[in-house]
Amino acid sequence: MRIAVTGSIVMDHLMVFPGRFTDQLVAGRLDHVSLSFLVDALHIRRGGGAADIAQKIGQLGLSPVLVGAVGSDFEPYRARLGEQGVDTGSVRVSATLPTARLVRTRDADGNQISTFYTGATAEARHISLAPLLARTGGLDLVLISPDDPEAMLQHTRECHDLAVPFAASPSRQLARLERDQVRALIDGSRMLFTNEEESVLLQERSGWTEEQVLGRTGVWITTLGAAGSRVRRAGRTAVEVPAAQAARAVTDPRGAGDAYRAGFLAALAWGGDLRAAARLGSVTAVLALESAGTHEHPLSPAEPLRRLEEAYGPMAADMFTALPAVRA
């Protein structure tokens, strides 16, 4: 199963301020704010939803294709993704704009101030999937994750026109999409990914009920945080899968949803059913939670097998152990 992942590719600049933001605010002077923070730590990390998902799928022994737009500063990031099995041949490099940047400062109370610069992401709308199909010999699934909204819509239209199955994961872009745009991203999708809050927002933005959404997608996967995940199909009993438990302290909540998607799709690529996919998704999500940074954990295909067995019993890992890509 050949999977392409479209969406954002970002460099994250993460800083830690040892004080409290609120101590810098002066009562009665909030109409004019000028704040400056001396931070103790700066972490520059590779990120972006599409890159995170593709990297995890690559680490699990598959060869995903990454589709997105970056700047000329992407080359070290490209090399790292290539080492982990990700095909970056369809990544567009802007002639004028740098790779997108997230700058986030966290204080001692866990409050955050974030700024996101879209950079080259705006050029993702100029990427066509047709050359990708010709270059790779075809795709079995395209996951359309948060990106430049016009790029998301264009990729969806191309999947329809080229008869390529696609999965929708609109996530944080739901808030800025119009009703017809949300409907266009969902309608005819093989799969739909949301978290619990996004599932409610998706119904509000689309104007469709839960039953109507289920009638327009093949499978609706909803992550529920510590409660696990739910997999629904029209006219079928929902599959409820409890969350795997973290074996270590959670160091960074970022990237858990992307890791879940990677595990879910990898399990399907290996021939797993929906329950097996949700279980592997949960395991890859909790492994991401235990790691500082979305790309820092050196995940080996054998590690999720061990955690599957710990979380769901020996039979949960049995279907994967015979596969060359995931044998210990």
VOBA-1610 file (N, C-alpha, C; in pm, whole numbers, padded with zeros to 5 digits, always signed):
BEGIN
Met+00086-00119+00000Met+00000+00000+00000Met+00089+00124+00000Arg+00079+00205-00104Arg+00161+00327-00117Arg+00078+00447-00072Ile+00127+00518+00027Ile+00053+00629+00087Ile+00128+00759+00061Ala+00054+00862+00020Ala+00108+00998+00012Ala+00043+01081+00122Val+00121+01169+00182Val+00072+01256+00289Val+00093+01400+00246Thr-00015+01474+00231Thr-00005+01615+00195Thr-00027+01701+00319Gly+00039+01817+00323Gly+00017+01906+00437Gly+00140+01987+00472Ser+00144+02034+00595Ser+00246+02130+00636Ser+00380+02064+00670Ile+00485+02139+00641Ile+00623+02104+00677Ile+00680+02229+00744Val+00722+02216+00870Val+00749+02334+00952Val+00877+02312+01032Met+00945+02422+01060Met+01053+02422+01159Met+01001+02489+01285Asp+01011+02421+01399Asp+00959+02472+01526Asp+01072+02534+01608His+01049+02655+01657His+01140+02722+01748His+01069+02734+01882Leu+01110+02653+01979Leu+01040+02640+02106Leu+01127+02696+02218Met+01072+02791+02292Met+01147+02858+02398Met+01077+02844+02532Val+01156+02851+02640Val+01104+02836+02776Val+01139+02962+02855Phe+01036+03029+02905Phe+01053+03147+02990Phe+01033+03104+03135Pro+01131+03124+03224Pro+01120+03072+03360Pro+01020+03146+03448Gly+00977+03265+03406Gly+00880+03342+03483Gly+00737+03317+03439Arg+00651+03413+03469Arg+00509+03403+03434Arg+00470+03522+03346Phe+00403+03493+03236Phe+00359+03600+03146Phe+00274+03703+03220Thr+00187+03656+03309Thr+00094+03746+03377Thr+00165+03849+03463Asp+00287+03817+03509Asp+00361+03914+03590Asp+00406+04034+03508Gln+00406+04020+03376Gln+00450+04129+03289Gln+00335+04222+03248Leu+00215+04183+03282Leu+00098+04263+03244Leu+00064+04362+03355Val+00039+04486+03316Val+00009+04592+03412Val-00140+04625+03405Ala-00208+04614+03517Ala-00352+04643+03521Ala-00378+04786+03474Gly-00478+04800+03389Gly-00514+04931+03336Gly-00431+04975+03217Arg-00335+04891+03175Arg-00248+04928+03062Arg-00251+04821+02954Leu-00358+04746+02950Leu-00364+04635+02854Leu-00399+04679+02713Asp-00434+04807+02695Asp-00463+04856+02561Asp-00336+04884+02483His-00222+04893+02553His-00091+04911+02489His+00006+04812+02554Val+00039+04706+02484Val+00122+04601+02541Val+00253+04589+02464Ser+00363+04594+02536Ser+00494+04571+02477Ser+00572+04482+02574Leu+00585+04356+02538Leu+00644+04257+02627Leu+00775+04203+02570Ser+00868+04174+02660Ser+00995+04114+02620Ser+01032+04010+02724Phe+01071+03890+02678Phe+01103+03782+02770Phe+01244+03731+02745Leu+01322+03719+02850Leu+01453+03656+02842Leu+01434+03508+02870Val+01457+03424+02769Val+01428+03281+02784Val+01553+03204+02819Asp+01533+03091+02886Asp+01645+03008+02930Asp+01681+02898+02831Ala+01587+02863+02742Ala+01612+02750+02653Ala+01547+02773+02518Leu+01616+02728+02414Leu+01563+02730+02278Leu+01584+02593+02217His+01477+02533+02168His+01485+02405+02098His+01435+02426+01955Ile+01518+02396+01858Ile+01479+02405+01718Ile+01455+02262+01670Arg+01331+02233+01631Arg+01294+02097+01598Arg+01219+02092+01465Arg+01230+01978+01400Arg+01158+01952+01277Arg+01013+01921+01310Gly+00919+01979+01233Gly+00778+01959+01262Gly+00692+01974+01137Gly+00566+02004+01161Gly+00467+02010+01053Gly+00390+01880+01047Gly+00258+01888+01041Gly+00174+01769+01048Gly+00205+01663+00944Ala+00216+01704+00818Ala+00241+01606+00712Ala+00376+01539+00728Ala+00478+01619+00761Ala+00611+01563+00780Ala+00614+01469+00900Asp+00542+01505+01007Asp+00538+01418+01125Asp+00475+01283+01091Ile+00363+01286+01019Ile+00293+01162+00985Ile+00380+01077+00892Ala+00436+01139+00789Ala+00518+01065+00693Ala+00640+01005+00762Gln+00702+01081+00852Gln+00820+01030+00922Gln+00787+00907+01004Lys+00673+00910+01074Lys+00634+00795+01157Lys+00600+00674+01069Ile+00532+00696+00957Ile+00502+00585+00866Ile+00632+00525+00813Gly+00728+00612+00780Gly+00858+00564+00733Gly+00930+00484+00840Gln+00925+00531+00965Gln+00991+00458+01073Gln+00927+00321+01095Leu+00799+00308+01061Leu+00730+00181+01078Leu+00754+00085+00961Gly+00845+00121+00871Gly+00888+00027+00769Gly+00824+00042+00633Leu+00743+00147+00616Leu+00680+00172+00486Leu+00753+00285+00415Ser+00708+00321+00295Ser+00777+00424+00216Ser+00677+00530+00171Pro+00634+00618+00261Pro+00535+00720+00226Pro+00595+00829+00138Val+00507+00897+00066Val+00547+01011-00016Val+00499+01138+00053Leu+00588+01230+00078Leu+00554+01357+00142Leu+00525+01461+00034Val+00415+01536+00052Val+00375+01638-00044Val+00351+01768+00032Gly+00429+01870+00001Gly+00414+01999+00066Gly+00510+02099+00005Ala+00510+02221+00058Ala+00595+02327+00004Ala+00691+02377+00112Val+00816+02399+00074Val+00922+02439+00167Val+01009+02545+00102Gly+01107+02594+00179Gly+01207+02685+00126Gly+01338+02613+00099Ser+01437+02687+00051Ser+01567+02627+00021Ser+01639+02580+00147Asp+01591+02624+00264Asp+01650+02582+00391Asp+01606+02442+00433Phe+01531+02375+00349Phe+01474+02244+00382Phe+01574+02130+00370Glu+01686+02150+00304Glu+01772+02037+00267Glu+01816+01948+00385Pro+01860+02002+00499Pro+01895+01912+00610Pro+01775+01830+00658Tyr+01659+01892+00657Tyr+01536+01823+00696Tyr+01504+01713+00595Arg+01522+01744+00466Arg+01497+01645+00361Arg+01588+01522+00380Ala+01714+01546+00410Ala+01807+01436+00427Ala+01765+01347+00542Arg+01720+01408+00652Arg+01678+01330+00768Arg+01554+01245+00736Leu+01459+01302+00665Leu+01339+01227+00627Leu+01375+01111+00535Gly+01468+01135+00442Gly+01510+01029+00351Gly+01572+00912+00425Glu+01649+00941+00529Glu+01709+00835+00611Glu+01603+00748+00678Gln+01484+00804+00697Gln+01377+00732+00765Gln+01273+00676+00669Gly+01308+00671+00541Gly+01223+00604+00444Gly+01119+00689+00377Val+01124+00821+00395Val+01024+00910+00336Val+01070+00957+00199Asp+00982+00944+00100Asp+01006+00993-00036Asp+00972+01142-00039Thr+01071+01228-00059Thr+01048+01373-00063Thr+01056+01428-00206Gly+01047+01341-00303Gly+01061+01384-00442Gly+00950+01473-00492Ser+00839+01479-00421Ser+00727+01564-00462Ser+00709+01686-00373Val+00810+01719-00294Val+00807+01841-00213Val+00849+01958-00300Arg+00770+02063-00301Arg+00800+02182-00381Arg+00892+02275-00302Val+00996+02324-00366Val+01090+02417-00303Val+01066+02556-00360Ser+01028+02650-00275Ser+01002+02787-00318Ser+01131+02858-00356Ala+01122+02941-00456Ala+01239+03019-00498Ala+01258+03142-00412Thr+01156+03182-00336Thr+01164+03309-00263Thr+01130+03300-00114Leu+01057+03198-00072Leu+01007+03193+00065Leu+01074+03083+00146Pro+01098+03105+00274Pro+01157+03001+00358Pro+01052+02901+00403Thr+01097+02790+00458Thr+01008+02692+00517Thr+00929+02756+00631Ala+00805+02715+00648Ala+00719+02770+00753Ala+00786+02760+00890Arg+00754+02855+00977Arg+00812+02861+01111Arg+00702+02872+01217Leu+00719+02795+01323Leu+00638+02813+01444Leu+00732+02860+01554Val+00700+02973+01615Val+00777+03025+01728Val+00685+03023+01850Arg+00723+02947+01952Arg+00637+02930+02069Arg+00720+02949+02196Thr+00666+03032+02286Thr+00729+03054+02416Thr+00633+03005+02525Arg+00685+02922+02615Arg+00605+02869+02726Arg+00659+02923+02857Asp+00567+02959+02950Asp+00613+03011+03079Asp+00604+02905+03188Ala+00634+02945+03311Ala+00640+02850+03422Ala+00504+02790+03456Asp+00396+02858+03417Asp+00261+02807+03442Asp+00208+02722+03327Gly+00288+02705+03223Gly+00243+02629+03107Gly+00166+02712+03006Asn+00151+02842+03030Asn+00089+02929+02930Asn+00182+02942+02810Gln+00123+02966+02692Gln+00203+02971+02570Gln+00166+03092+02485Ile+00265+03148+02422Ile+00246+03251+02319Ile+00308+03197+02192Ser+00230+03187+02087Ser+00278+03125+01963Ser+00255+03218+01844Thr+00349+03213+01752Thr+00337+03284+01626Thr+00371+03186+01514Phe+00286+03183+01411Phe+00311+03092+01299Phe+00329+03172+01172Tyr+00442+03150+01107Tyr+00469+03214+00977Tyr+00452+03109+00869Thr+00359+03131+00777Thr+00326+03029+00677Thr+00438+03007+00577Gly+00516+03110+00545Gly+00626+03094+00453Gly+00587+03025+00324Ala+00664+02925+00285Ala+00643+02856+00158Ala+00515+02774+00154Thr+00452+02749+00270Thr+00329+02671+00272Thr+00225+02726+00176Ala+00225+02858+00156Ala+00128+02920+00067Ala+00141+02871-00077Glu+00255+02814-00113Glu+00276+02767-00250Glu+00232+02622-00270Ala+00182+02559-00165Ala+00137+02420-00178Ala+00022+02407-00278Arg-00051+02514-00299Arg-00162+02511-00396Arg-00113+02493-00539His+00016+02512-00561His+00072+02495-00696His+00122+02353-00721Ile+00104+02263-00625Ile+00148+02124-00640Ile+00035+02041-00700Ser+00065+01972-00808Ser-00032+01881-00870Ser+00003+01737-00835Leu-00099+01657-00813Leu-00078+01516-00780Leu-00051+01431-00904Ala-00090+01477-01022Ala-00074+01396-01143Ala+00072+01359-01169Pro+00168+01453-01161Pro+00308+01414-01181Pro+00357+01315-01075Leu+00305+01328-00953Leu+00342+01235-00847Leu+00299+01093-00883Leu+00177+01079-00935Leu+00129+00947-00975Leu+00217+00888-01085Ala+00254+00973-01179Ala+00339+00926-01289Ala+00477+00885-01238Arg+00530+00961-01143Arg+00665+00933-01091Arg+00669+00807-01007Thr+00565+00784-00927Thr+00566+00672-00833Thr+00499+00547-00889Gly+00428+00560-01000Gly+00356+00445-01054Gly+00220+00424-00992Gly+00172+00522-00915Gly+00038+00514-00857Gly+00038+00517-00706Leu-00076+00551-00649Leu-00093+00559-00505Leu-00218+00482-00464Asp-00214+00426-00344Asp-00329+00356-00291Asp-00414+00447-00201Leu-00351+00553-00148Leu-00423+00645-00060Leu-00347+00776-00050Val-00422+00887-00048Val-00365+01018-00020Val-00430+01071+00107Leu-00348+01099+00208Leu-00398+01161+00330Leu-00384+01312+00315Ile-00495+01382+00322Ile-00494+01528+00307Ile-00505+01590+00445Ser-00391+01637+00496Ser-00385+01693+00631Ser-00376+01846+00623Pro-00384+01917+00736Pro-00388+02064+00735Pro-00276+02127+00655Asp-00314+02225+00575Asp-00222+02286+00479Asp-00282+02419+00437Asp-00225+02483+00338Asp-00290+02595+00272Asp-00430+02548+00229Pro-00537+02617+00273Pro-00673+02567+00244Pro-00699+02540+00096Glu-00650+02626+00008Glu-00673+02604-00135Glu-00599+02479-00182Ala-00483+02451-00124Ala-00410+02328-00158Ala-00490+02206-00116Met-00548+02210+00003Met-00629+02098+00051Met-00745+02070-00043Leu-00812+02176-00085Leu-00927+02161-00175Leu-00882+02111-00312Gln-00769+02162-00360Gln-00720+02119-00491Gln-00680+01972-00489His-00610+01931-00384His-00570+01790-00374His-00693+01700-00369Thr-00796+01744-00299Thr-00919+01665-00291Thr-00984+01652-00428Arg-00992+01763-00502Arg-01050+01760-00637Arg-00970+01667-00728Glu-00837+01674-00717Glu-00754+01588-00802Glu-00774+01441-00769Cys-00789+01410-00642Cys-00813+01270-00605Cys-00942+01220-00668His-01045+01303-00668His-01169+01265-00735His-01146+01245-00885Asp-01079+01342-00947Asp-01058+01338-01092Asp-00970+01220-01134Leu-00871+01187-01051Leu-00776+01081-01085Leu-00816+00945-01028Ala-00930+00941-00959Ala-00981+00816-00900Ala-00882+00757-00800Val-00823+00843-00717Val-00731+00799-00613Val-00803+00807-00479Pro-00809+00700-00401Pro-00872+00707-00269Pro-00801+00809-00180Phe-00880+00881-00100Phe-00818+00980-00013Phe-00881+00977+00126Ala-00802+01022+00223Ala-00848+01036+00361Ala-00840+01183+00398Ala-00943+01232+00468Ala-00950+01373+00507Ala-00912+01389+00654Ser-00825+01485+00680Ser-00786+01517+00817Ser-00775+01669+00829Pro-00889+01740+00825Pro-00886+01887+00819Pro-00838+01955+00946Ser-00860+01891+01062Ser-00803+01935+01190Ser-00820+02085+01212Arg-00709+02155+01243Arg-00716+02295+01283Arg-00767+02388+01175Gln-00771+02344+01050Gln-00819+02431+00943Gln-00972+02438+00938Leu-01041+02355+01015Leu-01187+02358+01015Leu-01240+02497+01050Ala-01175+02564+01143Ala-01225+02692+01191Ala-01227+02799+01083Arg-01144+02787+00982Arg-01137+02892+00880Arg-01200+02852+00747Leu-01253+02732+00738Leu-01314+02686+00614Leu-01462+02715+00611Glu-01513+02748+00493Glu-01657+02771+00476Glu-01730+02638+00464Arg-01863+02645+00475Arg-01944+02523+00474Arg-01919+02437+00351Asp-01923+02498+00233Asp-01905+02420+00110Asp-01765+02360+00102Gln-01666+02430+00158Gln-01530+02379+00156Gln-01515+02257+00247Val-01574+02264+00367Val-01569+02150+00458Val-01637+02029+00394Arg-01751+02052+00334Arg-01822+01942+00268Arg-01740+01882+00156Ala-01673+01967+00079Ala-01592+01918-00033Ala-01477+01830+00016Leu-01418+01864+00131Leu-01307+01787+00183Leu-01351+01650+00235Ile-01475+01641+00281Ile-01525+01516+00339Ile-01585+01423+00235Asp-01664+01480+00145Asp-01749+01401+00056Asp-01668+01306-00032Gly-01697+01178-00020Gly-01629+01078-00102Gly-01498+01029-00043Ser-01463+01072+00078Ser-01337+01029+00138Ser-01345+00884+00181Arg-01232+00815+00171Arg-01223+00678+00220Arg-01223+00675+00372Met-01158+00776+00433Met-01149+00788+00578Met-01157+00934+00617Leu-01202+00958+00740Leu-01207+01092+00798Leu-01149+01085+00938Phe-01049+01170+00967Phe-00987+01174+01099Phe-01022+01304+01170Thr-01068+01295+01295Thr-01089+01412+01379Thr-01056+01374+01523Asn-01038+01474+01610Asn-01043+01446+01752Asn-01184+01479+01800Glu-01209+01465+01930Glu-01347+01479+01979Glu-01401+01620+01957Glu-01320+01722+01984Glu-01365+01859+01965Glu-01387+01889+01816Glu-01297+01841+01733Glu-01309+01865+01589Glu-01432+01796+01530Ser-01472+01683+01587Ser-01590+01614+01534Ser-01715+01700+01551Val-01722+01772+01664Val-01834+01863+01687Val-01825+01982+01594Leu-01705+02040+01584Leu-01686+02156+01497Leu-01712+02121+01352Leu-01672+02002+01311Leu-01694+01960+01173Leu-01842+01956+01139Gln-01924+01907+01232Gln-02069+01904+01208Gln-02126+02045+01203Glu-02076+02134+01290Glu-02123+02272+01288Glu-02085+02341+01158Arg-01961+02324+01114Arg-01914+02394+00994Arg-01973+02337+00866Ser-01996+02206+00864Ser-02051+02144+00743Ser-02203+02155+00736Gly-02268+02169+00851Gly-02413+02169+00854Gly-02472+02030+00839Trp-02388+01928+00850Trp-02433+01790+00839Trp-02440+01727+00977Thr-02536+01639+00995Thr-02544+01561+01118Thr-02438+01451+01116Glu-02423+01385+01230Glu-02329+01272+01237Glu-02364+01166+01133Glu-02493+01136+01120Glu-02535+01034+01023Glu-02506+01078+00881Gln-02524+01205+00852Gln-02496+01255+00717Gln-02346+01251+00686Val-02263+01284+00786Val-02119+01275+00765Val-02080+01130+00737Leu-02135+01037+00816Leu-02103+00896+00797Leu-02148+00846+00660Gly-02249+00908+00605Gly-02296+00869+00472Gly-02207+00918+00360Arg-02113+01006+00393Arg-02028+01065+00290Arg-01881+01026+00302Thr-01847+00949+00405Thr-01712+00897+00421Thr-01720+00748+00449Gly-01613+00678+00421Gly-01614+00534+00444Gly-01601+00498+00590Val-01506+00562+00659Val-01477+00535+00799Val-01447+00667+00868Trp-01508+00689+00983Trp-01482+00811+01060Trp-01408+00771+01187Ile-01283+00816+01199Ile-01199+00783+01313Ile-01189+00906+01402Thr-01226+00891+01529Thr-01221+01002+01623Thr-01133+00966+01741Thr-01028+01043+01763Thr-00943+01021+01880Thr-01005+01091+02000Leu-00996+01025+02116Leu-01066+01071+02236Leu-00969+01097+02351Gly-00843+01124+02321Gly-00745+01149+02425Gly-00724+01026+02512Ala-00729+01046+02643Ala-00706+00937+02737Ala-00813+00829+02729Ala-00928+00860+02666Ala-01036+00762+02653Ala-01016+00669+02533Gly-00913+00693+02452Gly-00886+00604+02339Gly-00934+00661+02207Ser-01000+00579+02127Ser-01050+00625+01997Ser-01174+00545+01958Arg-01249+00604+01865Arg-01373+00544+01818Arg-01370+00540+01666Val-01406+00425+01609Val-01408+00408+01465Val-01552+00377+01424Arg-01609+00460+01336Arg-01749+00445+01299Arg-01765+00430+01149Arg-01865+00349+01111Arg-01907+00334+00972Arg-02059+00337+00968Ala-02113+00387+00860Ala-02258+00397+00848Ala-02321+00259+00859Gly-02421+00249+00947Gly-02495+00125+00960Gly-02424+00015+01034Arg-02307+00044+01093Arg-02229-00057+01164Arg-02208-00015+01309Thr-02187-00111+01396Thr-02156-00083+01536Thr-02018-00018+01546Ala-02008+00086+01626Ala-01880+00155+01641Ala-01777+00063+01708Val-01653+00078+01666Val-01541+00007+01728Val-01478+00102+01829Glu-01482+00064+01957Glu-01424+00146+02064Glu-01294+00080+02110Val-01185+00156+02107Val-01054+00102+02146Val-00997+00189+02258Pro-00968+00130+02374Pro-00910+00209+02483Pro-00769+00254+02449Ala-00726+00359+02514Ala-00592+00412+02488Ala-00485+00325+02552Ala-00373+00311+02484Ala-00255+00250+02546Ala-00203+00345+02654Gln-00144+00290+02757Gln-00097+00372+02868Gln+00051+00406+02852Ala+00084+00528+02889Ala+00224+00570+02883Ala+00306+00496+02987Ala+00424+00450+02946Ala+00514+00381+03038Ala+00608+00479+03107Arg+00619+00599+03051Arg+00704+00702+03109Arg+00625+00830+03120Ala+00680+00927+03189Ala+00614+01056+03203Ala+00595+01120+03067Val+00480+01181+03047Val+00452+01250+02921Val+00534+01379+02918Thr+00621+01390+02819Thr+00711+01505+02812Thr+00665+01612+02715Asp+00585+01575+02616Asp+00546+01671+02514Asp+00420+01620+02444Pro+00306+01689+02460Pro+00181+01640+02399Pro+00172+01662+02249Arg+00262+01742+02192Arg+00253+01771+02049Arg+00279+01645+01967Gly+00206+01632+01859Gly+00233+01525+01764Gly+00164+01394+01791Ala+00090+01382+01903Ala+00026+01254+01933Ala-00080+01220+01829Gly-00159+01319+01787Gly-00262+01294+01686Gly-00203+01252+01553Asp-00093+01316+01514Asp-00027+01279+01388Asp+00031+01138+01397Ala+00088+01104+01514Ala+00143+00969+01533Ala+00032+00865+01526Tyr-00085+00897+01582Tyr-00199+00805+01574Tyr-00235+00777+01428Arg-00243+00881+01349Arg-00277+00864+01207Arg-00175+00776+01136Ala-00048+00797+01168Ala+00058+00717+01106Ala+00042+00569+01142Gly+00021+00541+01269Gly+00004+00402+01311Gly-00120+00339+01251Phe-00228+00414+01246Phe-00354+00363+01190Phe-00335+00325+01043Leu-00275+00415+00966Leu-00258+00389+00824Leu-00156+00277+00799Ala-00051+00271+00881Ala+00047+00164+00865Ala-00017+00028+00888Ala-00103+00018+00989Ala-00170-00109+01018Ala-00258-00151+00901Leu-00330-00056+00843Leu-00413-00089+00726Leu-00326-00132+00608Ala-00212-00067+00592Ala-00122-00103+00483Ala-00071-00245+00498Trp-00058-00292+00621Trp-00013-00428+00647Trp-00126-00529+00645Gly-00248-00484+00617Gly-00361-00576+00609Gly-00440-00591+00737Gly-00417-00504+00833Gly-00491-00510+00958Gly-00634-00461+00943Asp-00722-00503+01034Asp-00859-00453+01033Asp-00865-00322+01110Leu-00984-00265+01123Leu-00998-00134+01184Leu-00961-00134+01332Arg-00993-00241+01402Arg-00956-00248+01544Arg-00804-00254+01559Ala-00740-00335+01476Ala-00594-00344+01481Ala-00531-00209+01447Ala-00591-00138+01352Ala-00539-00007+01313Ala-00551+00093+01427Ala-00667+00092+01495Ala-00686+00184+01608Ala-00590+00151+01721Arg-00563+00024+01743Arg-00469-00014+01848Arg-00327+00031+01817Leu-00283+00008+01693Leu-00149+00053+01658Leu-00141+00205+01659Gly-00248+00271+01617Gly-00251+00417+01625Gly-00235+00465+01768Ser-00303+00399+01860Ser-00293+00438+02001Ser-00152+00417+02054Val-00089+00308+02015Val+00047+00279+02062Val+00146+00382+02007Thr+00137+00414+01878Thr+00230+00513+01822Thr+00205+00651+01882Ala+00078+00681+01916Ala+00048+00809+01980Ala+00112+00818+02117Val+00102+00712+02196Val+00158+00718+02331Val+00311+00719+02326Leu+00371+00655+02227Leu+00515+00663+02211Leu+00558+00806+02179Ala+00475+00876+02101Ala+00504+01017+02071Ala+00491+01102+02197Leu+00391+01071+02280Leu+00372+01147+02403Leu+00492+01133+02497Glu+00557+01020+02492Glu+00670+00995+02581Glu+00800+01058+02530Ser+00795+01115+02411Ser+00915+01170+02349Ser+00909+01321+02345Ala+01022+01387+02370Ala+01032+01533+02357Ala+01057+01567+02211Gly+00957+01624+02145Gly+00972+01657+02003Gly+00911+01550+01916Thr+00854+01590+01804Thr+00781+01496+01719Thr+00872+01408+01635His+00998+01446+01617His+01089+01368+01533His+01207+01309+01611Glu+01207+01329+01741Glu+01326+01294+01818Glu+01332+01147+01860His+01216+01081+01866His+01215+00944+01913His+01256+00848+01801Pro+01365+00770+01819Pro+01411+00677+01714Pro+01327+00549+01714Leu+01206+00560+01666Leu+01112+00448+01669Leu+01157+00338+01574Ser+01164+00215+01626Ser+01192+00099+01542Ser+01062+00023+01524Pro+01043-00046+01411Pro+00918-00120+01391Pro+00888-00222+01499Ala+00991-00274+01565Ala+00969-00377+01668Ala+00910-00319+01796Glu+00938-00191+01824Glu+00893-00133+01951Glu+00742-00130+01963Pro+00667-00086+01860Pro+00521-00088+01874Pro+00464-00227+01897Leu+00530-00332+01846Leu+00482-00468+01868Leu+00485-00503+02016Arg+00593-00466+02080Arg+00604-00492+02224Arg+00497-00415+02301Arg+00476-00290+02263Arg+00378-00210+02334Arg+00235-00254+02303Leu+00211-00303+02182Leu+00080-00359+02149Leu+00046-00476+02241Glu+00144-00563+02260Glu+00123-00679+02345Glu+00097-00637+02489Glu+00173-00539+02538Glu+00154-00491+02674Glu+00017-00428+02693Ala-00030-00353+02593Ala-00154-00279+02606Ala-00278-00364+02579Tyr-00269-00454+02480Tyr-00390-00523+02433Tyr-00379-00676+02434Gly-00267-00730+02479Gly-00251-00874+02485Gly-00173-00929+02367Pro-00123-01054+02379Pro-00036-01113+02275Pro-00101-01118+02137Met-00231-01144+02130Met-00296-01158+01999Met-00297-01026+01921Ala-00290-00913+01991Ala-00293-00783+01923Ala-00170-00763+01835Ala-00057-00824+01874Ala+00066-00809+01796Ala+00088-00922+01698Asp+00014-01032+01715Asp+00040-01152+01634Asp+00031-01126+01484Met-00067-01047+01440Met-00087-01030+01297Met+00028-00956+01230Phe+00108-00883+01309Phe+00217-00805+01252Phe+00352-00877+01257Thr+00366-00978+01340Thr+00499-01035+01364Thr+00557-01109+01244Ala+00473-01155+01153Ala+00523-01229+01037Ala+00569-01138+00925Leu+00545-01008+00937Leu+00581-00916+00830Leu+00729-00880+00837Pro+00804-00893+00727Pro+00948-00862+00728Pro+00977-00723+00778Ala+00889-00627+00746Ala+00917-00489+00782Ala+00912-00463+00931Val+00843-00551+01005Val+00823-00521+01146Val+00877-00631+01238Arg+00942-00731+01185Arg+00999-00835+01272Arg+01112-00776+01356Ala+01122-00821+01477Ala+01230-00773+01565Ala+01364-00822+01515
//
